Amino acid sequence: MRFDSLAFRLIATSAAWLAVVLPIAGFVIFRLYSEDVQASFDQRLEKLVNSIAVDALLSGGSDPVAPLNRYEPLFEETQSGWYWQIKPLDPGNSLQLVSASLATATLPSPFEAKVAPDRLGQRWMNTKGPLGEPIRVIEIVDTKGHQDNAPRYAVSVAGPIAWLETRNRNFRTRLSIALALTGLGLVTATLFQVRFGLLPLQRIEKGLAAIRSGDAMRLDGTLPAEIEPLQSELNALIQSNQDIVDRARTQVGNLAHALKTPLAVITNEAREDKGLVGTKVVEQAELMRDQINLYLERARMAARTGVIGRATEVRPVIEPIVRALERINRDREIKIDLQCPADAKFQGEKQDLEEMVGNLLDNACKWARSRVSLVIAVEPGSEPRAGRRLVLTVADDGPGLPPEQRAKLGKRGLRLDETKPGSGLGLSIVTDLARQYRGRLVLGGSNLGGLEARLDLPAAG
């Protein structure tokens, strides 16, 4: 997945949002749970201290009695962290009762520590137990039988804070695992959702590729309602492009007929005049005809290369050209070696491919001693998603050319050797056509010893 893709942006945004929201949600849930556990712990301590105070101070007799251990079995286990204590607060009263879990130790008194009571008269204090462990103490002050002017007693109950911390820690671990799995599941679901949601775009991509390769003429198929207008606009654009090309071809043809006939009349009339003026008129008329043909040909090439979805199978086009050139050069015994994949396709017009390959092979046969090689290959594009390229390499075993002369080739009408037949337009035509198809022609040295022409064109399919 590329960093600049829509899928990556959607998934990264979702993951970033989850990375922010889930920790906040986890913190809020943990705080609520901690507060609930703390309240439950305090309610338990409150219930225990009130029950012990009732048993100890409301029983018969003048002194408090040890309560029956019917509330918490850990009160009987030495230094368990759960303790109760009944301590006199008035001078002269030395009776003090403690739980078996305290043994010979005592609990700190919030009353003596001057802790303010809450609205129910209970005092709360976090302190250390007999072993130095953190404990939470609740204490109420009351008299025997709730009588006024009776001796006061401080009834205390303590519970281990570790009990709270253990439950909070366990819950935090489980919550973290649950949120991590939730986040992973949501990211996975988002990945599936994005992939599923962008599938229509992949279908559009494949449809446009089929149009470019010539396998289809329009973008067909059922698409979601949000993308259906795009499909309609693309089909309208393709049809508009075809209409423009058809009109351009018609106009080029009309212009050719409109100009050639009057020009032919002028030329014929001037030829009847054997004087200097007639000769000059014929010369300029022929020059005008060449220029008209040149620019009409360029217009025709531009119109053809602008068409979307034209594809030409290469081998059926190349083989007749090779056979024809071998017959033409039969007296020189020129052999043309052809290597071409059966599925190679050119993204363009058949006649343009014929013209480019024919000019290159004809030029190679003129200079070759006995052998010409034509190798055709389909290669990946040099840029990402640029499409495949059709590379045609024509080489001969002729004398070749030095680099400074290769740079001059391709200029219209330039001939390096006037003894060879031709007009000097072949390589120029190939260069112009290749540029129209966003390709290029590169000349270099051949492995056979002569000149090598490498023609790079767009491949279809």
C-alpha positions, 0 to 999 in steps of 0.5 A: 500500500502506497503512502499517497494512496486513498486506502492508506489515508483512510486507514491511517486516519482511522488508526490515529483516531483509535489511538487517541480515543481508545486510551481516553475511553480506557482511562475514563472506564478505569477511573469509574471502576476504581471509584466504584471499587473504592466505594464498595470497599468503604461500604464494606468497612462501614458495615463491619464497623457498625456491626461490631459497634452494635455487638460490642456496645449494645450488649448487657453489662457495663463493659463492651464485649468482644463481638462474635466473628460472624462478619469476616473470617480473616479477623481470626487470621493473624496479621491478615490485613483485616483488623478490628479494635475497641479502644477506651478514650476516657482516662481510668478506663483501660479495657481494650479489645482487639481482633485475633488478627492484631495479636499484640499490636494496635491500630492507630486511632483517627480520633487521636490523630485529630481526623475530622469526622464526616457527616455520619460521624465516621473518621477515615484514615489511610495508615500502616498496619502492624507489618507496615502494610498500607491499610484503610481505617474507619472509626466511630466513637460511641458509648456503652448503650448510647448513654450520655455521660457514659465512657466513650469507646473508639471502634475501629475496623481496618482493611488492606489497601492492597485488596483495592490495588490488586483488583484495580491492577487486574481490571487494568490488565484485562481492560488494556487487553480488551481495548487492544483487541478492540482497536486491532479488530476495528483497524482490521474492519476498517481495512476491509471496509476501505478495500471493499469500498474502493473496489469500484475504483479498481473496476474503473481502473481496469475498464480504462486500461481495457479502453487504452489497450483496445479491448473495449470502447467504453466504460461499461458495468454497474457502479455505485450511485456515487461513482455512476456520474463519473462513469457517464462523464468518462464515456462522454469524454471518450465519445467526444474524443472520437468525434473530434478525431473523426471531424479532424480526419474529415477536415484534413481530407477536405483540405487535401482535395480543396488544395491539390486540385487548384495546385495541379491546375497551376502546375499544368498551366505553368508547364506549358510556359517554357519560359523562366516564369513558368519554370519558376512557378512549377518549382514553387508549386511543387514545393507548395505541394510537398509542404501541403503533403507534409503538414497534412500528414502531420495533421493525420498523424496527430488525429490518429495518435489522439484516438483512445483504445486503438491496438494493433497486433505487431507480428501480422504487421511486421512479417509481410514487411520482412518478406517484401524487403527480402524479396526486394533485396534478393540479389544482395542476399539480405537476410532479416532475422525477426524475433517477435512475441506472439502477443505483442501489441502496439497502442496505435494505428496499423499504418503508423506501425507499418510506416515506422518499421518499414522505414527502419528496415528499409534503411537497414537493408540499404546499408547492410552487407548481408544481415539485418536483425529485428528484435521486438520486446515488451518491457515495463515502463520506466515510471510507476504505473506508466504502462508497458513499452514496445521496444523494436531494435533494428540492427545491421552489419553495415559500416555503421556511423560515428556518434557525430553523424548519428546526431545529424540523422533524423533531420528532414531531407538530410542524406549522408550518402547521395549514392544511396536511393531515397529522399532523406525523409525516412528517419524523420518520419519515424522520429515524428511518428514516435514523438506523436505516440510519446515514444522516441527513436535512439540510434547507436552502435550495433552488435552486428557491426553497423547501425542500431535503431531502438524505437520505443513505443507504447504497448497495448494489452 
